[in-house]
Structure formats: C-alpha cells, structure tokens
Amino acid sequence: MNSIRRILGPLIFLPNIMPLKVLFSAEIFPWAFLYSCRKDLRINKRYALFLVYIVVSALFMLGTFKTVLIPARALFALINATLIFFLLIHVDDDEYKWLTRIFHSVFIANIALCVIQYLGLLPSFIEPVFRLFIDRFTAEIYGGGRGVAGLFAEPSYASMAIHYYFAFFMLSNKINPKSIIGLISIGGIILFDMFIIRSVTGVVMILIYLMSMQRMKYILRVGVLISLMLGGIIYQFGRSSNAPRSVETAYDFFKYGGYQDPMPWLLEQSGFRFVSVWAAYKYGLNHPVGSGVGGWGNASIQAMDDIGIKASAMSFFATAMGSEYQGVRPTSFGAGLMLETGIIGLLLFIYAFWPYLSRAELYKDVHTRSIAIFFIFNTFALGSIGDPIPFIFFAFAYRSVTIGNGISGQIELEIK
C-alpha cells in the first residue's frame, strides 16, 4: 500500500478535518473522493448513469454563477459522499483489514478527546492549533447545554459519526448486544450521548439503534420500555440548569405544551434542518429536474416560501444571518438531491443503490441491520449532503454479508 493511501486512510473517517480551511468555507473535505481516485475503482452502470445526470446538471449551471466553483463544489459534495462506497465493497481483504484497524484507532482517539474536552483537561494553547483544521473546535464544552465534538466541527456531526463508529465496532468485534459486554457497551454509548456529546441528534440516533436491534414482534413492547426509561431521565435531569441540551429540549417540549402544536417547536429547535428537508422534497416533486446542481441557494428560499415559511422570520436565520441570508443546502443527501436534481435525480440515486439496499442478508444480522437503517435515515431524513461516513459504513456492512459470496447480479464498469 503506497504512502499516500496510508495517509488518506484514517482521514476518510474524519471528513471535518480541513487542511485548507483558511481558503475554503466548507466543513467537509473530500478525503473520501481522493482515496477513491485509483485504478482499481469499479462502479456499476446504474451509478454511472447517476453520475452522468448530475454532471450534466452541473454543466448546465456554469453560466449561471460568477464563478465555476459554486456548481463544482456542489457536484463534488455529491460525488465525495457516494463514490467511496463502490471502492470499499471491492477492496481486497488486506486493505479492508487495515482500514478496520485504522477505524478502531480513530474511534478510540475521538472517544478519548471527547472525554478530555468534557473534563476541561485539554491545554488552551492547543485550541487555536486545532482550529486551523477543524472549524469551531473548542478545548472544552461548547456550553448552552451542548457538549463536545472531538475531531468534528460540532456535536451534531460528532454524534452522527460516533454512532456509525459504535455500530461498526460492535459488528467488527462480533459483540452480542445481549451479552454482558454488549449491554455495558450500549449503556456506555447512551451515557456518552446524554452527558458528553449532549446532542439531540445523538438521542435520535441511539433510539434508532436500539429499535433496529429488535425483532418486529418486540418493537412495540421495547418502544414502550424505552419511552418510560427516557421519560424518567428527562423528568429527573430536565429541570437542572445544567441539563444536557437533548434532555432540556425534550423536557421543555412537554413543560411548555409543545406536543399540542409541534410545528413551531420543530422549527425553533431544529433550526434549518427540519424545514430544509421538508421544503426540498416538495420542491423536487414540483420541479422534476430540480434547480440544477449548485442552484440550491435561491431554490431553497423559494422552497421554503412554497411551504409557507419565510426564512428571514425564523429565529435561527434571524440570529445567524439577519438580512444577508441567501439560502441553505438541505441537511440530508436525499433532500439535497431533490432540491438540485429533482425527483429524477433522486430516483436515479435510488436505482443505483437499490441492489445493495435490498440485499436481504443485511437485515437478518442485528449489526448490519442497524448500520443499514442508520444509512437510510441519514440519507433521506437527517444527515449532511457531502458526508461520506454513512456510505463508508454501509459499504463495510454490505461487505460483511457478501465476503466469499461475490457480488452477484451486478453489471460493473471498471475505471482505468
């Protein structure tokens, strides 16, 4: 394995590390794309069709902007997230084992750094050094009920990645979730969510993880039990002035009657996330080819206007952007596709990945099932459009059920 690949290997798990942050405002660097650019990359014809469509869409947008960088960045965000999936399901066993070892090091490093940040033990002089590479990095807790983020730009990014890390940790080490070690591990990640990262996203992710571990006939019973346990935690800790943001948010939802009319509460707590996703899907249905790759700015404003929500009136935008607000890219891959490429682009994406998503073996094993459900949720509901993490771990999960069986039924195109 060449030295460049050895450098890029750990970085595919850390997309928020930006070596050129002073030059670019993006929070996700294309480590995954760079790692995928090699002669043994193979993609299927379905994905090739998807690539052609989004490239053509970006080319049509070139004359719309003052700089070619706008559609180029939007295009590379889509490719950076997805391309690595097709590399990882085909790498040889030696490279796969090496990546698995690297992953464990990255996982441990993030956990350790999060704990150090939480305890306030990180020397303050290190903070500006880290900020050269990681946007909004802090040496301690963010404050305001928010926790820490490790080697990520903010707690919500960290919580999403950490849950993929955890799910693959359980899979790669073949830990039975019902064993003593499994129960301790799950209990540990729940406490890590609630009191160290403290992100609402983390609570949503751990709930999805816990429900994905259950058989269909037990889901209702387990759902009631989890709800009672969470209710107790929320009631016990939600009243504290130093309550984790996830707990405080849930406590306020019931205390102030948010459940009676949840829409204003969702808009207030999720910022642009909920609105951007909802509006983008509706926009893509009304505009089958979307706004064009790179045209998400004006399109997102129109999309929110179409659902009756003025972006300038939202507290998040009023605080963060004021009158300078110029649109926002949706916070899920599927919604972003709907906004920029319309329902056609989304259907081509689903067409490309359907042979992998529909693999029955994925959903029989408790570990691969949790990763597959994470992937579906983050891709279509809550995620980040350029983030390769869901695609990386979905590839690992897919590979774990196909090793030794080949990847049958796929027509492949080798990129030389």
C-alpha positions as CSV (number, residue, x, y, z in Angstrom):
1,M,0.0,0.0,0.0
2,N,1.5,3.3,-1.0
3,S,2.3,6.1,1.4
4,I,-0.5,8.5,0.1
5,R,-3.1,5.8,0.7
6,R,-1.8,5.3,4.2
7,I,-2.2,9.0,4.9
8,L,-5.7,9.2,3.4
9,G,-7.0,6.0,5.1
10,P,-7.6,7.5,8.6
11,L,-8.8,10.8,7.1
12,I,-11.8,9.2,5.3
13,F,-13.3,8.7,8.8
14,L,-12.7,12.4,9.7
15,P,-14.3,14.5,7.0
16,N,-14.4,17.6,9.1
17,I,-10.6,17.9,9.2
18,M,-9.9,20.7,6.7
19,P,-6.2,21.3,5.8
20,L,-7.2,24.3,3.6
21,K,-9.8,25.8,6.0
22,V,-8.3,29.3,5.5
23,L,-9.1,29.1,1.8
24,F,-12.4,27.3,1.8
25,S,-15.5,27.8,4.0
26,A,-16.7,24.2,3.6
27,E,-16.8,21.9,6.6
28,I,-16.3,18.6,4.7
29,F,-13.0,17.9,2.9
30,P,-13.0,15.4,0.0
31,W,-10.7,12.8,1.7
32,A,-13.1,10.1,0.6
33,F,-13.0,11.2,-3.1
34,L,-9.2,11.4,-3.0
35,Y,-9.0,7.9,-1.5
36,S,-11.3,6.6,-4.2
37,C,-9.4,8.1,-7.2
38,R,-7.4,5.0,-8.1
39,K,-7.2,2.5,-11.0
40,D,-9.0,-0.4,-9.1
41,L,-12.1,1.7,-8.6
42,R,-15.2,-0.1,-10.1
43,I,-18.7,1.3,-10.4
44,N,-21.8,-0.3,-11.7
45,K,-23.7,1.1,-14.7
46,R,-26.5,2.3,-12.6
47,Y,-24.2,4.6,-10.6
48,A,-22.5,5.7,-13.8
49,L,-25.9,6.8,-15.1
50,F,-26.5,8.8,-11.9
51,L,-23.0,10.4,-12.3
52,V,-23.8,11.4,-15.9
53,Y,-27.0,13.0,-14.8
54,I,-25.5,15.2,-12.0
55,V,-22.5,16.2,-14.1
56,V,-24.8,17.3,-17.0
57,S,-26.9,19.2,-14.4
58,A,-23.8,21.0,-13.1
59,L,-22.6,21.8,-16.6
60,F,-25.9,23.5,-17.4
61,M,-25.4,25.7,-14.4
62,L,-21.9,27.0,-15.4
63,G,-23.2,30.2,-16.9
64,T,-25.5,31.0,-14.0
65,F,-22.8,32.0,-11.5
66,K,-19.9,34.3,-11.4
67,T,-17.5,31.5,-10.6
68,V,-17.3,27.9,-11.6
69,L,-16.6,26.9,-8.0
70,I,-20.2,27.1,-7.0
71,P,-21.5,24.2,-9.2
72,A,-18.2,22.4,-8.9
73,R,-18.4,22.3,-5.1
74,A,-22.0,21.2,-5.1
75,L,-21.1,18.4,-7.6
76,F,-18.1,17.2,-5.7
77,A,-20.1,17.1,-2.5
78,L,-22.4,14.5,-4.1
79,I,-19.6,12.5,-5.6
80,N,-17.4,12.7,-2.4
81,A,-20.2,11.1,-0.3
82,T,-21.1,8.3,-2.7
83,L,-18.1,7.2,-4.8
84,I,-16.2,5.6,-1.9
85,F,-19.0,3.1,-1.4
86,F,-18.1,1.4,-4.7
87,L,-14.4,1.3,-3.8
88,L,-14.8,-0.2,-0.4
89,I,-17.1,-3.1,-1.4
90,H,-14.3,-4.2,-3.8
91,V,-11.1,-3.6,-1.9
92,D,-9.0,-6.7,-1.2
93,D,-9.1,-8.4,2.2
94,D,-5.7,-7.0,3.3
95,E,-6.8,-3.4,2.7
96,Y,-10.2,-4.0,4.4
97,K,-8.5,-5.4,7.5
98,W,-6.1,-2.4,7.5
99,L,-9.0,0.0,7.3
100,T,-10.7,-1.8,10.1
101,R,-7.6,-1.4,12.3
102,I,-7.3,2.2,11.4
103,F,-11.0,2.7,12.2
104,H,-10.5,1.4,15.7
105,S,-7.7,3.9,16.3
106,V,-9.9,6.8,15.0
107,F,-12.8,5.7,17.2
108,I,-10.6,5.4,20.4
109,A,-9.0,8.8,19.6
110,N,-12.4,10.5,19.3
111,I,-13.7,9.0,22.5
112,A,-10.6,9.9,24.4
113,L,-10.5,13.5,23.0
114,C,-14.2,14.0,23.8
115,V,-13.7,12.9,27.4
116,I,-10.6,15.2,27.7
117,Q,-12.7,18.1,26.4
118,Y,-15.5,17.3,28.7
119,L,-13.2,17.3,31.7
120,G,-11.6,20.5,30.6
121,L,-8.1,18.9,30.6
122,L,-7.1,20.0,27.1
123,P,-4.5,22.8,27.2
124,S,-6.0,26.1,26.0
125,F,-3.0,26.8,23.7
126,I,-3.9,23.7,21.6
127,E,-7.3,25.2,20.7
128,P,-6.1,27.7,18.0
129,V,-3.9,25.0,16.5
130,F,-6.9,22.6,16.1
131,R,-9.0,25.4,14.7
132,L,-6.6,25.7,11.8
133,F,-8.0,22.3,10.7
134,I,-11.4,21.9,12.4
135,D,-14.0,24.7,12.2
136,R,-15.4,25.8,15.6
137,F,-13.1,23.4,17.6
138,T,-13.2,24.1,21.3
139,A,-10.9,22.8,24.1
140,E,-13.9,22.3,26.4
141,I,-17.7,22.0,26.4
142,Y,-19.5,24.3,23.9
143,G,-21.9,25.5,26.6
144,G,-25.6,26.3,26.5
145,G,-26.4,22.7,27.2
146,R,-24.2,21.5,24.3
147,G,-21.4,19.1,24.9
148,V,-18.2,18.4,23.0
149,A,-17.4,17.3,19.4
150,G,-14.0,15.6,19.4
151,L,-12.4,15.8,15.9
152,F,-15.6,17.1,14.4
153,A,-16.9,20.6,13.7
154,E,-19.8,20.4,16.2
155,P,-21.6,18.0,18.5
156,S,-24.3,17.0,16.0
157,Y,-21.6,16.0,13.4
158,A,-19.8,14.1,16.1
159,S,-22.8,12.3,17.4
160,M,-23.8,11.1,14.0
161,A,-20.3,9.7,13.2
162,I,-19.9,8.2,16.7
163,H,-23.0,6.1,16.2
164,Y,-21.7,4.7,13.0
165,Y,-18.3,4.1,14.7
166,F,-20.1,2.3,17.6
167,A,-22.3,0.2,15.3
168,F,-19.3,-0.9,13.3
169,F,-17.3,-1.5,16.4
170,M,-20.0,-3.9,17.6
171,L,-20.1,-5.6,14.1
172,S,-16.3,-5.9,13.6
173,N,-15.7,-7.3,17.1
174,K,-18.8,-9.6,16.8
175,I,-20.2,-8.4,20.1
176,N,-23.5,-9.8,21.0
177,P,-25.7,-6.9,22.1
178,K,-27.4,-9.1,24.7
179,S,-24.2,-10.2,26.3
180,I,-22.7,-8.6,29.4
181,I,-20.1,-6.8,27.2
182,G,-22.7,-5.8,24.7
183,L,-25.1,-4.3,27.4
184,I,-22.2,-2.4,29.0
185,S,-21.1,-1.1,25.6
186,I,-24.7,0.1,24.8
187,G,-25.1,1.6,28.2
188,G,-21.8,3.4,27.8
189,I,-22.8,4.9,24.4
190,I,-26.1,6.1,25.9
191,L,-24.3,7.9,28.7
192,F,-21.8,9.3,26.2
193,D,-24.7,10.6,24.2
194,M,-26.6,12.1,27.1
195,F,-23.8,13.7,29.1
196,I,-20.7,14.2,26.9
197,I,-21.8,14.9,23.4
198,R,-25.2,16.2,24.5
199,S,-26.7,16.4,21.0
200,V,-30.4,15.9,20.2
201,T,-29.1,14.2,17.0
202,G,-27.3,11.7,19.2
203,V,-30.5,10.8,21.1
204,V,-32.4,10.3,17.8
205,M,-29.5,8.1,16.6
206,I,-29.4,5.9,19.7
207,L,-33.1,5.4,19.6
208,I,-32.9,4.3,16.0
209,Y,-30.1,1.9,17.0
210,L,-32.0,0.4,19.9
211,M,-35.1,-0.1,17.8
212,S,-33.1,-1.6,15.0
213,M,-31.8,-4.3,17.3
214,Q,-35.3,-5.6,18.0
215,R,-37.4,-8.2,16.1
216,M,-40.6,-6.8,14.6
217,K,-42.8,-8.6,17.1
218,Y,-41.0,-7.0,20.1
219,I,-40.7,-3.4,18.7
220,L,-43.9,-2.1,20.4
221,R,-43.0,-3.7,23.7
222,V,-39.4,-2.4,23.6
223,G,-40.6,1.0,22.4
224,V,-42.8,1.4,25.4
225,L,-40.0,0.4,27.8
226,I,-37.5,2.8,26.1
227,S,-40.1,5.6,26.3
228,L,-40.6,5.0,30.0
229,M,-36.8,5.0,30.7
230,L,-36.3,8.2,28.7
231,G,-39.3,9.8,30.4
232,G,-37.7,9.1,33.7
233,I,-34.3,10.5,32.6
234,I,-36.0,13.6,31.2
235,Y,-38.0,14.2,34.3
236,Q,-35.1,13.7,36.6
237,F,-32.5,15.8,34.8
238,G,-34.5,18.1,32.6
239,R,-35.2,20.6,35.4
240,S,-31.5,21.1,36.1
241,S,-29.9,24.4,34.9
242,N,-27.0,22.4,33.5
243,A,-29.1,19.7,31.8
244,P,-27.8,18.3,28.5
245,R,-29.4,20.1,25.6
246,S,-31.1,16.9,24.4
247,V,-32.7,16.4,27.8
248,E,-33.6,20.0,28.2
249,T,-35.2,20.2,24.8
250,A,-37.4,17.1,25.5
251,Y,-38.3,18.5,28.9
252,D,-39.4,21.9,27.5
253,F,-41.4,20.1,24.8
254,F,-43.7,18.7,27.5
255,K,-43.4,21.5,30.1
256,Y,-44.5,24.2,27.7
257,G,-47.0,22.2,25.7
258,G,-45.0,21.8,22.5
259,Y,-46.8,18.5,21.9
260,Q,-50.1,20.3,21.4
261,D,-48.7,22.1,18.3
262,P,-45.3,20.6,17.5
263,M,-44.6,22.6,14.3
264,P,-43.4,25.8,15.9
265,W,-41.3,23.8,18.3
266,L,-39.7,21.8,15.5
267,L,-38.9,25.0,13.6
268,E,-37.3,26.5,16.8
269,Q,-35.3,23.5,17.9
270,S,-34.1,22.1,14.6
271,G,-33.1,25.5,13.0
272,F,-33.0,25.0,9.3
273,R,-32.7,21.2,9.4
274,F,-36.4,20.1,9.5
275,V,-37.5,23.0,7.2
276,S,-34.8,22.5,4.6
277,V,-35.6,18.8,4.2
278,W,-39.3,19.2,4.1
279,A,-39.2,22.1,1.7
280,A,-36.6,20.4,-0.6
281,Y,-38.7,17.2,-1.1
282,K,-41.7,19.2,-2.0
283,Y,-39.7,21.4,-4.4
284,G,-38.3,18.3,-6.1
285,L,-41.8,17.0,-6.7
286,N,-42.9,20.3,-8.3
287,H,-39.7,20.7,-10.3
288,P,-38.8,17.2,-11.7
289,V,-35.2,18.3,-12.8
290,G,-34.6,20.5,-9.7
291,S,-32.8,23.8,-9.6
292,G,-29.6,22.4,-11.1
293,V,-26.5,21.3,-9.3
294,G,-25.2,24.4,-7.5
295,G,-28.5,26.2,-7.6
296,W,-29.6,25.3,-4.1
297,G,-29.3,28.9,-2.7
298,N,-32.2,30.6,-4.5
299,A,-34.1,27.3,-4.8
300,S,-34.1,26.8,-1.0
301,I,-35.6,30.2,-0.4
302,Q,-38.3,29.5,-2.9
303,A,-38.8,26.0,-1.5
304,M,-39.4,27.4,2.0
305,D,-41.7,30.1,0.6
306,D,-43.7,27.4,-1.1
307,I,-44.4,25.7,2.2
308,G,-45.4,29.0,3.8
309,I,-42.3,29.6,5.9
310,K,-40.3,32.8,5.5
311,A,-36.6,32.1,6.1
312,S,-36.0,35.6,7.4
313,A,-38.6,35.1,10.1
314,M,-37.0,32.0,11.6
315,S,-35.1,32.6,14.8
316,F,-32.1,30.6,13.6
317,F,-31.7,32.6,10.4
318,A,-32.6,35.9,12.0
319,T,-29.8,35.3,14.6
320,A,-27.2,33.8,12.3
321,M,-27.7,35.6,9.0
322,G,-30.0,38.6,9.5
323,S,-30.9,40.2,6.2
324,E,-27.9,38.6,4.5
325,Y,-29.5,35.1,4.4
326,Q,-29.0,33.6,0.9
327,G,-30.4,30.1,1.2
328,V,-29.2,26.9,2.8
329,R,-28.5,23.4,1.4
330,P,-30.8,20.7,3.0
331,T,-29.3,18.6,5.7
332,S,-29.9,15.2,4.1
333,F,-28.5,13.7,0.9
334,G,-31.9,12.8,-0.5
335,A,-33.4,16.2,0.2
336,G,-30.4,17.9,-1.4
337,L,-30.8,15.8,-4.5
338,M,-34.5,16.7,-4.7
339,L,-33.7,20.4,-4.5
340,E,-30.9,20.4,-7.0
341,T,-31.7,17.5,-9.4
342,G,-35.5,16.9,-8.7
343,I,-37.3,13.7,-8.4
344,I,-35.4,12.4,-11.5
345,G,-32.0,12.7,-9.7
346,L,-33.4,11.1,-6.5
347,L,-34.8,8.1,-8.4
348,L,-31.5,7.6,-10.3
349,F,-29.7,7.6,-7.0
350,I,-32.1,5.0,-5.5
351,Y,-31.8,3.0,-8.8
352,A,-28.0,3.0,-8.3
353,F,-28.1,1.8,-4.7
354,W,-31.2,-0.3,-4.7
355,P,-29.3,-3.6,-5.4
356,Y,-27.3,-3.0,-2.2
357,L,-30.1,-1.6,-0.1
358,S,-32.4,-4.5,-1.0
359,R,-29.9,-7.2,0.0
360,A,-31.9,-9.4,2.4
361,E,-28.9,-10.6,4.3
362,L,-28.3,-7.1,5.5
363,Y,-31.4,-7.1,7.6
364,K,-31.0,-10.6,9.1
365,D,-27.9,-9.8,11.1
366,V,-28.6,-7.4,14.0
367,H,-25.4,-5.4,13.5
368,T,-25.6,-4.9,9.7
369,R,-29.3,-4.1,10.1
370,S,-28.6,-1.2,12.5
371,I,-26.0,0.3,10.0
372,A,-28.4,-0.1,7.1
373,I,-31.2,1.6,9.0
374,F,-28.8,4.4,10.0
375,F,-27.8,4.8,6.4
376,I,-31.4,5.0,5.2
377,F,-32.3,7.5,7.9
378,N,-29.3,9.8,7.4
379,T,-29.5,9.7,3.7
380,F,-33.2,10.6,3.4
381,A,-34.0,12.4,6.7
382,L,-31.2,13.8,8.8
383,G,-27.6,13.9,7.7
384,S,-25.1,16.1,5.7
385,I,-25.1,16.1,1.9
386,G,-21.4,15.7,1.4
387,D,-20.7,13.4,4.3
388,P,-19.1,10.1,3.3
389,I,-19.5,8.5,6.7
390,P,-22.9,6.8,6.1
391,F,-21.7,5.4,2.7
392,I,-18.4,4.2,4.2
393,F,-20.0,2.2,7.0
394,F,-22.9,1.0,4.8
395,A,-20.1,-0.4,2.4
396,F,-18.5,-2.1,5.4
397,A,-21.8,-3.6,6.5
398,Y,-22.6,-4.7,2.9
399,R,-19.2,-6.2,2.5
400,S,-19.5,-8.2,5.7
401,V,-22.5,-10.1,4.3
402,T,-21.1,-10.6,0.9
403,I,-17.5,-11.7,1.6
404,G,-17.0,-15.1,0.0
405,N,-20.2,-14.9,-2.0
406,G,-19.1,-12.4,-4.6
407,I,-21.4,-9.5,-5.6
408,S,-23.7,-11.3,-7.9
409,G,-26.1,-9.8,-10.3
410,Q,-24.2,-6.6,-10.8
411,I,-23.0,-5.2,-14.1
412,E,-19.8,-3.4,-13.4
413,L,-17.7,-0.8,-15.2
414,E,-14.0,-0.7,-14.4
415,I,-12.5,2.8,-14.3
416,K,-8.9,2.6,-15.6
